[in-house]
Amino acid sequence: MREVREWPAQVREFVKRHRDPEIVQMLRSTAAATVAYAIALRLSPGSAPLTAPLTALLVVQVTLYSTLTTGVRRVNAVVAGVVVAILFSLLVGLTWWSLGLLILASLFVGRFVRVHEFVPEVAISAMLVLGVTSVGDVAWVRILETLIGAVVGLSFNLLLAPPVWVEEAGESIEGLARRVRRLTLRLGEQAAGHPAHHEAAARLHEARRLDHDISEVDADLRQAEDSLRLNPRVREGLLHRVVLRTGLDTLEICTVVLRVLARTFTDLAKEREPGPLFSPAEGVLVEQLLSEISDAVVSFAVLVTSSVSESAESAEDRLTAELRQAATTRDRLGRLLLETVRADARQWQLYGALLTEADRVLDELDTEHRSHRLMEELDRHTREQRERMPRITRTRDRLRVPGRLRRNRRNRRSPAGRSR
């Protein structure tokens, strides 16, 4: 019975593991190369059309956007390598010195045709083709095979449903938020206790390690952003990209502030060792404030990654309530620290830094601040698109104007329009 109950969880874990971008890339590349070889067997006069699966393997990518961008450059690289190999097979064939000239010429041609990071693939394709080609007439067959592989690779993501990696990016963002929460709670425990200087320094190093976590989440987010571009399965792809990107930016600011807070606690521990960082009353409020901030960080991450409107609305309500409670606790702590500073002004800078850091996090997590940030980012993307593609933008605006005029005429003719 226990094995039966665990079976659905094992299935979910299997599916989740096999939706990993690297696994999907291997499966799609294998399928594309196999299909390209099967088509080349029928269309190419060559006996072993291996150039077709080679090209498909180099062209096909995880997302549709990367297929249409880096894939095109890879096609140029492979075709350029094939052309260079054809010319060498016609002139000199394969010798040790012609191989060196072939590599040099291929690298130069790769720079000339601007394939960017795929310059080495020009030389690789040229060497592979020259190795199986000795007669000039047969070499032109490789161009046909290359085109077959390129067409299969470029169309593979168009024929099959392009994957969307938003869910995986959302899980990474939520995981980062939970790691931030754990560290924030540990800092709160330090504030209410008697930490040694080396313990406070350990929390500071842990806060610095969050930079590595930010880089990993950023890589997952870039994967998700590419999967949303030009994807027919996704509506409002720009909005999804902006929501996730601004959410990660906010969490990154929170980690920076948390690192500064850990630095403040380390300085306090060094100054007051072996005593407590704060008085008992102050320590309780600091711990409570950090606990409420940590809960708000997780709620913010859930709000950013919620795809269903009802879930997003409940997450926003929860976040608003947690921020309101944290602001109340912050005001209580501020009044208490002000009384302490009036009695002893030696630590007013550290106390002021603590309150400033708390205010910065609360401001970054505020829903109104986030709405303004989203509007600014959407306006920036729209403005950049207009500047980058002015003709397409003008044509789209011209097509929209007649539609607005027709709707206005219908409204004026309708009874409701006349009554207005």
Secondary structure, 3 states (H helix, E strand, C coil): CHHHHHHHHHHHHHHHHCCCHHHHHHHHHHHHHHHHHHHHHHHCCCCCCCHHHHHHHHHCCCCHHHHHHHHHHHHHHHHHHHHHHHHHHHHCCCCHHHHHHHHHHHHHHHHHCCCHHHHHHHHHHHHHHHHHCCCHHHHHHHHHHHHHHHHHHHHHHHHCCCCCCHHHHHHHHHHHHHHHHHHHHHHHHHHHCCCCHHHHHHHHHHHHHHHHHHHHHHHHHHHHHHHHCCCCCCCCHHHHHHHHHHHHHHHHHHHHHHHHHHHHHHHHHHHHCCCCCCCHHHHHHHHHHHHHHHHHHHHHHHHHHCCCHHHHHHHHHHHHHHHHHHHHHHHHHHHHHHHHHHHCHHHHHHHHHHHHHHHHHHHHHCHHHHHHHHHHHHHHHHHHHHHHCHHHHHHHHHHHHHHHHHHHHHHHHCHHHHHC
